[in-house]
Amino acid sequence: MSRILRINTRTKEFRFEEPGIYSGLGGRALTSRLVNNEVPGDCHPLSADNKLVWATGLLANSGAANSGRLSCGAKSPLTKGIKESNSGGQFAQVMPRLDLLAIVFEDKPENGSEFSLVEIYSDKVIFKDAADIVGKDNYAAHEDLKKIYGDKAVTALAGPAGEKCLTASTIQFSDPHKNPARSAGRGGLGAVMGSKKIKAVILDPAAKGRGNPADPEKFKAARKRWTEILTGHPVTSEGLPAYGTSILVNIINEAGALPTKNFRYGRFDKVADISGEKIAEVIESRNGKTKEGCHTGCVIQCSQRYNDKDGNYVTSGFEYETVWGFGANCLVSDIDDIALMDRICDEKGVDTIEMGCTIGVAMDGGILPWGDSKGAIELLKKIGSDDPMGRIIGNGTDFAGQAFGVDRLPTVKGQSLPAYDPRSVKGVGVTYATTPMGGDHTAGYAVATNILKVGGDVDPLSREGQIELSKNLQIATAAIDSLGLCLFVAFAVLDTEDAVQCICDMVSANHGIEFTANDFIALGVDTLKNELEFNVKAGFTKKDDQLPRFFSKEKLEPHNSVWDYTVEELQAAKV
Amino acid sequence: MSRILRINTRTKEFRFEEPGIYSGLGGRALTSRLVNNEVPGDCHPLSADNKLVWATGLLANSGAANSGRLSCGAKSPLTKGIKESNSGGQFAQVMPRLDLLAIVFEDKPENGSEFSLVEIYSDKVIFKDAADIVGKDNYAAHEDLKKIYGDKAVTALAGPAGEKCLTASTIQFSDPHKNPARSAGRGGLGAVMGSKKIKAVILDPAAKGRGNPADPEKFKAARKRWTEILTGHPVTSEGLPAYGTSILVNIINEAGALPTKNFRYGRFDKVADISGEKIAEVIESRNGKTKEGCHTGCVIQCSQRYNDKDGNYVTSGFEYETVWGFGANCLVSDIDDIALMDRICDEKGVDTIEMGCTIGVAMDGGILPWGDSKGAIELLKKIGSDDPMGRIIGNGTDFAGQAFGVDRLPTVKGQSLPAYDPRSVKGVGVTYATTPMGGDHTAGYAVATNILKVGGDVDPLSREGQIELSKNLQIATAAIDSLGLCLFVAFAVLDTEDAVQCICDMVSANHGIEFTANDFIALGVDTLKNELEFNVKAGFTKKDDQLPRFFSKEKLEPHNSVWDYTVEELQAAKV
């Protein structure tokens, strides 16, 4: 098993360690265990006591399809609880080539210190002055780094938002297409990176090679079956590659669960202008690409290359949640404006879900009119500057709500809710309320079973079965995140009898251990337990496991559904 | 017993009710009981579910010295817990003349509604359009109201900050000197008033008369003794009248507990420029007044009239905490600039303690240089405007900290700490940590016994005896706040054997009941229990009963003292 690199950002010392007590862990299991072990629950997320951990999964760089996701962990400046923020990009593919399981950034420099650029090699860490790229947007900064480190430079960046320690800040990771377009988006971890005065991290450009599985034959067989599973399921082989995640725009609107006008309605009358089908049509008409992977080894290819009217690249990783957030949620139907907002968020380094809800709240507060996409673009451009409005917007929904005197705030544990109204997809509402991550769909994506009918069929409007569904999905997701697998593999896994065994075979063969389906479940359960334990130390109680009151008080059209779970009932969704 | 007036701010309906289950309660006992009974713990403080309660004490308008304080209660937009914010001014003197024990503002108007001006009579409530004074600073708005309602108009105002629902907003009450200079300062209750779209409240200008005690002879005798007690103690008869509360500047600096440069040091090298003695000298040289009461019937007279160099009125109610907050805490020594900042806070309607800490945090974040009083004045002037910087500053310390990426935040439960470093006045540190109010010195002013040696002598630097001291003071304070008495009576009460009995005699004689010293204690205990119970419903846990970590990690000069209580130990300070 490879090593943990610890970097003291104050003294600029580093050491490579054996995993020790973190042996056998990867990805989210590792970040959450380490944060729970080593970060005081009551510390300020921007203080020297917090640690920023980046960990690869147990299948990283193994050659297994879709195994290159990176887990970023810390105490979240946004939720004030534990956070695992998951990103695509090349970083987790290359770390193992430097024999790195995880990188831990500790302590913080004195007030007034300058930003550093950190080069990481297999035997050393070099701090350099980052002055040349400080204040630059992410694409420009990445261009500069490519000039120094080569076209395929594998980088992590704190954008202008992260430099300013804004709580919606992302960490942006470079993708295989030479853009810094992949985000550890949720929970404001870019602010933790910024607080430690790290502007950029670059992995040794000379790093090479693929991992050697302990049992090459067994691994090869399992890996082959794994690819078959992913390429055999309609969601992972047809829906996602064809339309990206925005295939959901029409589906969720049809289900009456597309949050519209800051969660007032379940359907958007201009949905046709922002659908996945429409986006694919626009992309094709402009010689973009409808299929692209976020890291090498991806067989799902849900990303894309969205060009403007002149055929120039605008953005990729243009997700359903982004289209919804700046679209239906803000009554915006101009898909080019929405794509531009996605790009600006990647440039400044802010989470698009948080920003979609924040702009909706700004509209609710009369800061700009509903549907004013040009005004929204101007607001987003201010992020990362000294402009106080940029500081307000870049700190997310609850913060903007306080600044603008708005009490309709679609957040749980301080984090904005994503693109599924919990009144009409109750399973995901249970996840929003109870995951240690705060408002988050990826932590237990019950939309799959509620709406897409993957892994069973649980009526999205009924109270029945949702808590058990969410709990099981939360456990499975924590395990998948720990292996470094893309969450979208879950669609195929849920519908394929031998999928979990196939995953276990890959882990076993890769590491020369016996990893069973029970171990898979235990990995998920243990990870969640670490996260819940940290949140208790951070001061969370079951009272925090609930949706905002307006979901219980206002009926959602067209189903006239309300949120109707008590806090007591919801506790059963926690491990 | 007089009536409770309930006003629905959405329907503009009102009703006068008998006190019913609130019978026998007044002031803080009433506001806290009502908020705990009627406001859902998990509601948003700016939502229709919150209620704003103004209650007079059990001795209001009785003629007893210093009995005219008003308790304002609600769920706090700043702390997100229960709040009783206590104000001087004439309001609580006049409410009883309308047979009003309390006024409760309920519900809230639809989004986009205009502000109202509310006239209150003994038999009716009239809503009027407030357009003429909306957006105006408090002194100008009050001038306008005096033109309509007479020179002695008794008003309550939400300033520009309250209109914008900023969480440091005060409610400003008019004083006997025709200025809107008295604040329900702490906890952001002006934002609750603003959320309910109430710009101003005016009490019937024709209201007259003093209450008739049930037992006039007994009351008269007790009242006489009460005045003797207050006028016989050195603090209430000499120190406070001579120098106002700023007499503490030199005393607390000498004790090494004057928080300097955002709580980095315990002494300020320019203390002589901002001392109470210096202020008195300046006031006298400019034909101001060193003695003034905040409400009729005050025999302590700790307020003043501070004029500028040309002899024009600048401010009154110019407290030690304000002088400290904008002074030592921000390394500012220009007392005229500090007085102007006090005035601007009264104009915009924001809490000076919250603002002092906020400006300190802005200086820590590099927004303006340390000691830059002119820059601070410009920042404060933005509050209440559409300028986003004004929104940031007006939302207080934690908010500004998040906006500016500063993790050194001297707050407890979201509320800024006042002018006594808890490392060197440990008794008041226990109060900061454990009072249901958040960081608040008035909730259990252990400075009295730690530093002033009133009510005993407990070493301010020792761990010994502080928890018991704070607990007892918290109980006594809750009782005093429930009677409508000025907190400063406590100096005399603590040192005078028959003082509590004298208070009980006044309450008994006033209401024709048997009110004993045990009832006095029970009133305090019950009030605190209501408050703690509400906070539990609001999601607080014992983890919230602690000071920021830097107080435990950094030694404070000159005593090299640290904060050294565990959360577990601190629980003993709660009833």
Chai-1 contact restraints between the chains, C-beta under 6 A:
chainA,res_idxA,chainB,res_idxB,connection_type,confidence,min_distance_angstrom,max_distance_angstrom,comment,restraint_id
A,H44,B,D407,contact,1.0,0.0,6.0,A-B,restraint_1
A,L46,B,D407,contact,1.0,0.0,6.0,A-B,restraint_2
A,S47,B,D407,contact,1.0,0.0,6.0,A-B,restraint_3
A,K164,B,G405,contact,1.0,0.0,6.0,A-B,restraint_4
A,C165,B,G405,contact,1.0,0.0,6.0,A-B,restraint_5
A,P388,B,P388,contact,1.0,0.0,6.0,A-B,restraint_6
A,P388,B,M389,contact,1.0,0.0,6.0,A-B,restraint_7
A,P388,B,I392,contact,1.0,0.0,6.0,A-B,restraint_8
A,M389,B,P388,contact,1.0,0.0,6.0,A-B,restraint_9
A,R391,B,A403,contact,1.0,0.0,6.0,A-B,restraint_10
A,I392,B,P388,contact,1.0,0.0,6.0,A-B,restraint_11
A,N395,B,Q402,contact,1.0,0.0,6.0,A-B,restraint_12
A,Q402,B,N395,contact,1.0,0.0,6.0,A-B,restraint_13
A,A403,B,R391,contact,1.0,0.0,6.0,A-B,restraint_14
A,G405,B,K164,contact,1.0,0.0,6.0,A-B,restraint_15
A,G405,B,C165,contact,1.0,0.0,6.0,A-B,restraint_16
A,D407,B,H44,contact,1.0,0.0,6.0,A-B,restraint_17
A,D407,B,L46,contact,1.0,0.0,6.0,A-B,restraint_18
A,D407,B,S47,contact,1.0,0.0,6.0,A-B,restraint_19
A,G539,B,T541,contact,1.0,0.0,6.0,A-B,restraint_20
A,G539,B,K543,contact,1.0,0.0,6.0,A-B,restraint_21
A,T541,B,G539,contact,1.0,0.0,6.0,A-B,restraint_22
A,T541,B,T541,contact,1.0,0.0,6.0,A-B,restraint_23
A,K543,B,G539,contact,1.0,0.0,6.0,A-B,restraint_24
